[in-house]
Amino acid sequence: MSERIRILLADDHAVLRAGLRALLSAEPDMEVVGEAGDGEEAVRQAAALRPDVIVMDIAMPGGGGLQATRAIRALGLPSKVLILTMHAEEQYLLPVIEAGGSGYVLKSGADSDLIEAIRIVHRDEVFLYPSAAKMLLGKYLERVDAGDAAYDGLTPREREVLRLTAEGYTGQEIAERLVLSPKTIDTYRQRVMEKLNLHHRSELVKYALRKGLLRPDAFDEAPTAS
């Protein structure tokens, strides 16, 4: 038989941890190697034990499950984190994924879902209920739509500065083309970056390509200063 999945249980309720330990220990391919009663202890135990999977309560003292998950990811540990929660609140879905979690399990369904979820995340996959996956997709589409709305909020001049910047023109070159001062161009460019929530020119170039604002071969025609 292959090696068992090594599991760390992190929950501030000792009775629940005991129940989960009994449930998981009955599985021939699973082994509970440690327990933690708060977020800080979960991080310490994760670093010391390096478990394959951490079953993490989202609401605990010591920073909570999401903060502990971020800390574990920051340490570069290979452990997969599976979040336990009382309710399928929509606002937790994206934070769980963005914190580095591999999915979540409802406490009410732990007896039927947890074992399967542990095996799934151990295979480096993500465990989400169908309703959660649907909400996650909806959130992603909202972000895409928000990005389009942000572009619609750009003025014609800002769109022009966006396109020229993405094509590689310097602020001085754009100023000469549009008969404006370099300082004014810098102001336009800063407004564009803020409105689109972009932070680097590389992001701006990718955004402009996705929006169809410039040709993919635009960079073959390198601009030259006059």
Buried (B, 14 or more C-beta within 10 A) or exposed (E): EEEBBBBBBBBBEEEBBEBBBEBBEEBEBBBBBBBBBBBBBBBBBBEEBBBBBBBBBBBBEBBBBBBBBBBBBEEEBEBBBBBBBEEBEEEBBBBBBEBBBBBBBBBEEBEEBBBEBBBBBBEEEBBBBEEBBEBBEEBEEEEEEEBEEBBEEBEEBBBBBBBBBBBBBBBEBBBBBBEBEBEBBBBBBEBBBEBBEBEEEEEBBEBBBEBEBBEEEBEEEEBEEE
